[in-house]
Amino acid sequence: MAPNSSSPRWASDSVRCGVREYASLTRLARLDLRNFALTIGAVLVLTGCQTLQLDAPVRVDEDDWWTTGGSAAHNAVVAEDVTPPLELAWEYNALAAFGPGGPLVVDDAVLVANLQGEVHAVELERGKRLGNISFREAIASQPALSGNRIVVANAWGKRTLQAYDIQSARRLWHRDLVRVEAGLLPVGEAVLVADMEGTVRMVDQASGDDIWTHDDPDAVTVRAAPLLAGDLAVVAYEDGTVRAFDPADGTVVWETEVDAPVYSAPTAAGDMVYVPTTRGTLVALDAERGRIEWQFRTQNIEVRIAQPSVVRDMIVFGASDAMVRAISTEFGAPLWRIQLDAAVTAQPLITGLYVYVGTMQNELLALDLETGAEIWSAEVRGRIKSSMAVAGGGILVAHEPRFLSYFRPAEAEREAQ
């Protein structure tokens, strides 16, 4: 993706806000010139200004990071190196913390949702605010972006599913459903939603109507983001049930029990689905039939495994025991591991020869993919709990308490490339 800062398609809302505020002030000044000075302050506080709008239709390209892990399989891997050392290009204040779903990138803009219920658009090249829109309640999951529409799920409140047109800056529809914490999965012109009472539904993005629904008989919570594995939509439930659905009609193709709770999202690669659990296991399932092929187990069953990333014949993942491990896709044989200073709860990001991991002790690290050796590290302002994204040759990192940071290769490294 090549950012174009000279002619961004995203319209800055500062101009629109200025026009609206000036018009409001002018009308009020005519009504009461004596209180004009007081009126200025009141209008700027009370009217506020929130909008999110494009100047042209959205074009989602293959290089865009349009969902968790950059693909419907949620496998955070790109072939191109992002070579350390990196330097901080910019830092954006998003006003609130983030859920596990990280930033989205489309064309020259970054979209990030926060736990205050807002979606912010940020210019990739300079980190400047392009706009933001409030959906009122906390957004714990990653939104779904398709065409000009963005669909957002709220973790609280009544309007738990909402759609917004980012070209016309218009709210399209909302649904009053059970709250949603799992990430949304765009599937063509629809979006797959799994809620906190185990209902999985395919929703038409244009109308908001259900295409199909499936209710879990025990109303088991879904916390992990759904994904696509080949032609199937895979959903992992909190109790360890994993189901594969036909996206067209919601038919359950297979169902498997991994015998441990699942909080972090699975990842699909090749003909396999890798499911992390909160009991120290990573379970490899055959994507076509749901059969358990093998399981990797840590020595401590209380270890929580984070979402893995898969490249070639290697699976890389962090865990609550502060260990980053690489194992083989062939029966889960250990390849390397490195002990860090704090837990790793976010999915690793693999860029060519490097693995980037964020820790719960405010560190971003680059590891050698083949050996696990630490190559570079940087401190950020807070814990890294969200998935990262690659864009414009750099890495986007959302971290506590409320910041989005963009790291790029250092100047000397960029010149060498």
Secondary structure, DSSP 4 states (H G I P E B T S, - for coil): ----SSS-SBPPHHHHHHHHHHHHHHHHHHH-GGGHHHHHHHHHHHT---B--BSS-----TTSB-SGGGSTT---EESS--PSSEEEEEEEE-SS---SS--EEETTEEEEE-TTSEEEEEETTT--EEEEEE-SS---S--EEETTEEEEE-SSSSEEEEEEETTTTEEEEEEE-S---SPPEEETTEEEEE-TTS-EEEEETTT--EEEEE--TT-----SPPEEETTEEEEE-TTSEEEEE-TTT--EEEEEE-SS---SPPEEETTEEEEE-SSSEEEEEETTT--EEEEEE-S-TTPPBPPPEEETTEEEE-BTTSEEEEEETTTT-EEEEEE-SS---SPPEEETTEEEEE-TTSEEEEEETTT--EEEEEE-SS---S--EEETTEEEEEETTTEEEEEEE-HHHHHH-
